[in-house]
Amino acid sequence: MGISENNAMKEKVLVVKTEEIERLCKGKTGVVKVPQEEFFSVLKDGFFVEREKAEYDESMRQVIPYIVLKEGDEYIFFRRTANQTEKRLHNLITLGVGGHLNIEDSQDPVECFENGLKRELAEEVDVELKSLRYVGLINEIENPVSRVHVGVLYIADVKYNGVVEKENFVELRSKRLQDYVGEMEGWAKVVALYLEHSQS
């Protein structure tokens, strides 16, 4: 957040080997229920690579915490505005809060993940975190961008005070995600369908 696109590509981001994610997901895609301790045993061997390289190397996956916010029985999610740098995402709905983890978060991969998750949450939204529940991995391989990332899905029960980057996001609230799926970006769509299905 707030880093120019050029510097962002120079930052060193946390990655794990693609073959390890494939082993954990056993050929399944979408949201895959991988036990948290199994994921963390792979994360322990994570390493840091310049983002510029990681974005085009399918032998590794950049680790992205993806935190879905709930207040009571309502989901809180966001429509991206046209202020953001990534034009392909303008006006699409994103469901999770999260982003790249970098070496500044910690040189220890597990600690980096834990610190980076909290940092991303604080950078994007103003919330009081009541609980955080791990769900599984987001393993999407249908396009070149998703093939170099792996999402780590959490549901956060929060007291919600607002969005930090008001110029970049418009907040939405709903008990049902189904009605918004058509306007969602890739991972948001996958996660929304999974959550609606797992509740029905």
Helices and strands as residue ranges (DSSP letters): H 5-10, E 12-17, H 18-25, E 30-32, H 36-43, E 47-50, H 51-54, E 60-71, E 74-80, G 87-89, E 93-94, E 96-97, G 103-105, H 109-124, E 125-139, G 146-148, E 149-163, E 169-174, G 178-183, H 186-199
